[in-house]
Amino acid sequence: MQNFLQPNRREFLGRCGLGVGSVALANLLASEGDAATQTHFPGKAQHVIHVFLNGGMSQVDTFDPKPELTKRAGQMLPFENLQTERKTGVALPSPFTFKQHGESGIPISDIWPNLATCADDLAVVRSMYAELPSHEMMLLLMNTGHSRLVRPSFGSWLNWGMGSDNQNLPGFIVLCPGGLPVAGAGNWRSSFLPGVYQGTLVDTAQTDPTRLIEHIRNERLSSQQQQSQFQLLQTINQRHLASRPGEAALEARIESFEMAYRMQVEATDAFDISQEPEHIQKMYGEGPQNRQLLIARRLVERGVRFVQTWHGAMQPWDSHSNIKDEHGKCASECDQGLAALIKDLKQRGLLDKTLILCTGEFGRTPSVEMGQNGSGASQGRDHNHWGFSLWMAGGGIKGGTIYGATDDFGFKAVENPVSVHDLHATMLHLLGYDHERLTYRFAGRDYRLTDLSGTVVRDILA
């Protein structure tokens, strides 16, 4: 397969050692016009906000009501429980109440009181499935299309393909408060794609915009002194690179210096939510999860191509012990912000060109989790890769839609199963790409995000 986008002027100049930070290249890239011209066909979406509920959101407590769980509470399911990471036991009814919302009547539990007001904007996929009940592997699968090897993440593929709309901000920004999720930076690495397309991590536990990105301001040098110092550094770097042509790691390091220099003014402005009117800040609510959703909107507004928000370090949604308290706490921390994000993008005319994806790496079992020795049932749920739910909105998605189904207990996808590769193929389609043609030649092989499979889920497209 021939690579559709290789090589283009951006990559040619980058590999010649000019770097993306030079004024000449910045002007050249700006003159290329709308980045959408680099796609295979006109896409409805131009940006992506991926809300990652890391740890695994329970489908039967959020978007996939199962009355049979209530009927069989405390009883074994009428089939042998599917194998998950840990032993599971009897049926565990949801402690949350479902109601139909919007003109579409999508059932959403009372864990999402604010998000439920946006029901008619959501396409809920109830038939997702993954490969294994392992956080590390399924996080990599959801982000990179491969569960075992570190491959380029979705954000890296998108930025390599479409380029950035803002030369002063990274095209792929990762927001996570308080630390790294499981599998760490492997979730947003560029792998064999040029290093400039890797995600830039920002710890949104900080509230001071000058502290969100470490060392964003130089307290000792004036801007003129910094510019002189930077020009000297670049001259030395380019001489060093000239004798080492094709050193991708060195090129990426130089480009990161350039990006850091350009970000000093624009980044602090983009992350400063105090510039928002008071009613907008109240609309999103308090707390790091809600704040970072407002930041995500500000970044998309400024042309950032892919923004990924994580709920927090490790896996906050991993509710093994008490689904009611643990899931209830997590949902309360982002529910207001999720609804505000959809409504805010819509009122600004940005929802139609911004694709929102909200998912975990898998779902959770409809049965209780047992101790390792098969005793001591909890009120929590184990990991469930056999069937789970996610939702999408904006960017060419048909709102008010339910697609696919799990069995009567919410254990396994049985109607219109959707794989992670199908999800990625659908997202790329909305962005204007044929997933089979977006390839990159590496080590003698043409690689793609969807590996050797993937089908566009057309029933959820507007």
N, C-alpha and C positions, 0 to 999 in steps of 0.2 A: 504494500500500500504506500502510495506517495504522500508525504506530509503536505497538507494544504497550505500551511503558513510558513514553510521553511525553505530558504531563509528570506526574511524581509529586511527592510532597511534598518529597522531598529536593531535587530540582532547582528546584522553585518557591521554596523558602526560600533556596536558594543564590543564585538569580537576584535575589531581593529584597535581597541584600547581607548576609544574616545570616551566611553562611559555615558550613562544616561544623565549625568549632571551638567555637562557642558552647555553653555548658553546656545551654541550653534545647534546641538542636537535637540535641545528643548524646543527651539524654534522650528526645527525641521519636523519633529513629531507633532507639534501643534498644527503645522500646515497640512498634515495628512488628513485632517478633517475628522468627521465622526468615526469613532472606533468601530461602530457597527458595520462599516463597509468592509471590515476584515472577516466578517462572519460568512457562513456558507449561504445563508438566506436571511431575509429580514426577520429578526427575532422581536418578540413583544417585550421581553425583559432586557434591561441593560445593566442591572445591578442585582446582587443577591444579599439578603440578610439571613444567615443561618443561625437560628436559636437552638443551641444544643443543651438539652436537659440531661446532662451526663449522669449516668447511673442507671437510667432506664425508667421511663414513665409507664405506669401500669395502664394498659388499654381498658381493662374492665372497671377502672375507677375514674375514667376521664371521658372517653369518646365511644366506648363500645359496651353498652349496657347488656347484662346477661341475667334475666330473671331466673333462669334455671339455677344459677348459683344460690339465689335466695331460697328456692324450693328445696335444694339439696344441702343446705347449710349443715356442716358437721358430718356429712356423709361422704363416702368415697365416690368419685365420679364413675359413671357406668362404663368406663374403659380404663385400662391401665394407664396411669399417669405417664406422660411423655418424659423422656430423660432430659433433665436439666442439670445445672451445676451441682445442686444438692438434692437430697431426697425431699419429696413433697407428699402431703397427706390429703386430708379431706377438703371439700369445697369451702372456700372462704368468701362469703358474700361481700359486696362492696359496702363500706360504711357511708358512702356518699349517695345522694339522691339525684337521679337523672330527670331532666325535663326537656321537652322539645323547645327549640328557640328559633326565632326569626320566621320569615315566611316559608323558608325551606323546611322548618321543623326538625333540624338536626338535633339529636339528643346529646346533651352535654351535661356533665355532672356539676353539682354545686361546688365542686372544688375550684371551678372557673367562673365566678359570678360576673366578672367584667368581660372576660374574653367571650362569654356566651352572647353578649350583646352584638358581637361581630359574626354571628353564625352564618349569615348570608354571604359573607366574604370568604368563608373557609371551604376548602376541599379536603375532607377527611378521608384518608386512605386507611381502611381497617384491616387490610390483608397483607401488610408488610411481613417479610420473613428474612432471617439472616442465616448464618452458617453454624455458629457455636454460641453457647451461653457464657462467653468470656468477655469481660470488659475490654481488655487490651486489644484483642483480635477484632472485636466488632466495632470498636472505635476506629481502628485503622480501616476496616472495611467501609464503614459509613463515610469516612473522610477521603480515602484514597482509592477505593475500589479493590483493595487487596488486603487480606486479613493477616498475612504473615510477613511480608516484606514491606519496607518503607518505600512507598511509591509517591509520585507527586499528588498532592491534595487537590481537591476540586478547585479551591481558590487559586492555586498555582496554575492549573490548567487554564482557568478562565482568564487570568491576567496574561499568561503567555499568548493566548489566542486573541483576546480583545484589546490588550493594552490598557493603559490608565487614562482616565479623563482629567487627572490632576497630577502634574509632574512634581508637585511639592509635597505630596503625601503618598505613602505606600499604596499600591493597588489592592492589597490584601492585608487586612488588619484583624487581629484576634484579640478579643476582649475577655478577660477572665479575672474575677476578683479573688485575691488571697492565695494564689499559687497555681500550680499546673494540674490539669486533669490527668487521669491515668493515660499512659503512653506518651505523655508530655509533648514535646515539639514534633514528634513523629506524626502528629495529627495535622500539622500545617507545613510540613517541609516541602521543598520543591524537588527533592530527590535529584534525578538526572536532568531536570529542567534547569536553566540558568538560575543561579542563586538569588538574583534580584526578584524572582517571583515567589520567594518564600514568604509566609505570613509574618507580620510584625506583631509581637505580643505586647499587650498593654495591661497592667494590673489595675483594674478599675475599682479596687478597694480604696484607692487614693481619691480624695475629693479635690485637692489642689491641682489644677491643670498643669502647673509647672513641675509637679512631682509624678504625674501619671507616666511620663516618659523620663527615665533617668538621664540626668545631665543635659536636659533639653535647653537650658539656659547657661551661658557662661558668665559667671559672676566677676571674673577677673579681667576679661578682655572686652574692649569696645567692639562694635560690629565691624568697624574699619580694620582694626587689628586682626580680628578673626578672619576677615576676607583675605588679608595679606598672608596670614599663616596658612589658610586653606589653599591658596594658589601655589604657595611654595610646596606644600605637601603633595598636591596633585602633580606638580612638575616632577618631583622625585618619584612618585608612584608610577607615572607614565614611563619614565626612563627604565624603572625596574621591570615594568610589564613588557616593554619593547624587546627585552632580551629573553622573555619567557612567553612567547605568543601562544595563545590557546589555553593558558592556565585559568580554568573556569573559577577555581576557588579564589585566586588572586583578583580576577575581574570582579567577582561578587563582593569581595572585601572593599575594593575601591568604590564600587557603586554604593555600598552601604554608607561609606563616609560622605559621599556626595548627597545621598538622600537625607542623612542626618543633618547636614548643613542647611539644606533647603527647608527642612521641617521646622526649624527653630521658631519661625513666626507663625506659619500656617497651622502647625499641629497644636500649639497651645490655644489658638483661637478655636479650632475644631472641637477640642475636648472641654472647652469652658462652657458648661451648660448654664452658668450664671448669666450668660448673655441672652438666654431665652426669656421671653415674657413670663411673669409669675404664673399666669394661668396655664401655660404649657408645662412648666415645672410641676405644678400641682396635678395636672392631667396625668403625667407619668407616675408620680408618686415618689416616695423615698426609698432608700436602700440601694445597694450596689447593682442589683439585677435590673431594677427599674431605671436607674440612672444610666446604665450602659446601653439600654435600649434607646434612650434619648440620644446618647452619643452616636449610636449606630445610625439613627436618622440624620444627624448632622454630618456624619461622614459620607453617607450616600448622597446627601444634598451637595456635597463638595466634590463628587465625582469618584469616590472610592468604589472600586468595582465589586469587591467581596468583603463583607464584614461578618465575622463569626463571633457570637456571644456564647460564653459558657456560664453555667450556673455557679460554678465555684471550683475550688481545688478538689482533686480526687473524683468522687462520684456522689454528689449530694442526693440524687434521686434514688439511690440504691437502698430501698426500704425493705430490709430483711426482717426487721423486728416488729414494727408497728406501722402498718400502711396508712392508717388514719392520721396519726400524729406526724409522721415523717413526710408523707406526700402532702398533707395539708399545709405543713410549714413551707415546703418548697414552693408549692403553687401560690401561696399567699405572698411570696417574695417577688413574683414576676407577673402575676395575673393582671394587675393594673397597668403595668408597663406594656404588656403584649397588646392589650386592647387599645391603649393610647397610640402605640406604634402604627397599627392598622389605620386608625381614624386620622392620625396626624399626617401620614403619608397620603391618604386619600384627599384631605382638605388642601394639601399642597400640590396636588396633581402628580404625585410621585408613585402612587401605588401601582398604577398600570404598567410602569416600567421597572418596578422593584419586586422581585420574587422573594417572598418570605417562606422559609422552611422551618418548621418546629418539630424536632424529633429527639428521641434518645437513641442509644446504640442498639437497644432491643426493648421488649416489653417485660411483663412480669406474669408469673403463673396465676391461674385462677384458684389454685389450691394453696393451702398453708405450707410454709417452709418448716421442715423438721430438722432436728439436730443431726449431727453427722452420724450418730449411732441409730438414727431412726426414731428417736423419742424427743419429747420436749417441743411440741408444736408451738409456734409463735403466732402472732397476728400479722406477720409479714409475708411477703411473697418472694419467691426465688426469681432468678433471671429466666426469661422466656424468649428464645429466638425463633420459636415455631410460628408465632403470629403476634403482631402488635400494630399499633396505630401511630400515625403522624398526621399533621395537617400542613397545608400550604395555602398561600393567599397572594393576590396581586400578580403582576408580571405575566398575564395571559392565562391564569388559572380560572376555571369555572367555579365561582363561589356558590355556596349552598348545595354542595355535592357530597355524597357519600359513595365511596368506591370500594368494592370488595367486601368480604366478610370472613370472620372466623367461625369455628364451630359453635354449638349452643352454649359452650362454657368459656369461650374466649381463649382456648389453648392453642389452636392451630389455624392458620389461614387455609380456607377451603374453597373460597369463591374468588376468582380473579387474583391469584397470588401475585404479589409484586416484590421482586428482588431488589437489592440495593443497586444493582446494575441497571435495572429498569428505571428506578428513581433517577439515577444519574443521567440516563439517556433522555428522560423526560425533561429534566432541568436544562440540559444542553440544548434540547430542541427549542425550549422557550427562549433561550438566549441566542438562537440563530445558528446552531451547529448540528450537523449530522454526526452523531457520536462515533460512527464507524470511520469517518474521514478525519476527525481531529486526532492526528497521530504524531508521534515524535520518534525519530530514528535514534536508537541508543543501543550500543553493543551489537550491532548487526541485525536488530529487530525493530519493527515499527510497533511502538507501544501506544495504548489508548487508555483512557480512564475506565472504560467499561470492559476492559480485557477482551474476552471472546464472546460476550453475550450482551443482552440488554435490548429491551423493546420499549418504545415510547408508549406511555399510558395515555392514549388520546381521549378517553372518556372524561378526563378531568381538565381538558383544555377548553378555553373559552372559544 
